[in-house]
Amino acid sequence: MEFVDNTFRFQTNLGGSCFDKLQAGTWKIGLFADNPGIENESSDEFYENGKGALENTTSRHFKNKVCCTLYDKSTVEAHIIHLNGEGGWFCVEFDTWWDQF
């Protein structure tokens, strides 16, 4: 569905409650172009090592909260909740629930 905010128009793959959260401002869009390294799992700015799915293994995953630039050029610290690698964009949210991790 297309997200529209003033002059910013962006086609997303979101639907249902996810798109509702974007429209309500609970989720915000960020673009890869404004966040160099976000698609690179070796980036320590966005990723960290963590426990892997298999016993005694590690994996790279997004940090719980990251500093990133949004489509409106604001800079926030938030949790990445949705990533669209093919489209070059992601969504963040600010729910304090993520603070427990």
C-alpha positions, 0 to 999 in steps of 0.5 A: 500500500502507498504511504503518503505524508505531505509530499512524501509518497512511498509504495510499501509491502505493508498491509493490515495492522502494520500499515495502520501503524505506519499511518498512525505514526507508531511506525516510521519509514527509513531508507537504506540510502540515508543509512549507509551500512544498514544492509551490511551485517558486518556493520557494528553500527546496526548489528551485533553478535548474538546466540544462534539458533543452534546450540553453541553458535552465534549469529549477527542480528540487528541491535535492539535499538539503533540510531537511524535517519528517517524519510523526513531526515530526522534522526531517532533511536528506535527498534527496526521492526520491518526490513524490505531489502529489495525495496531499500527501506525499513520501518522502526517503532518506539515502543518501550517494550523493547527497552527490556532487552 
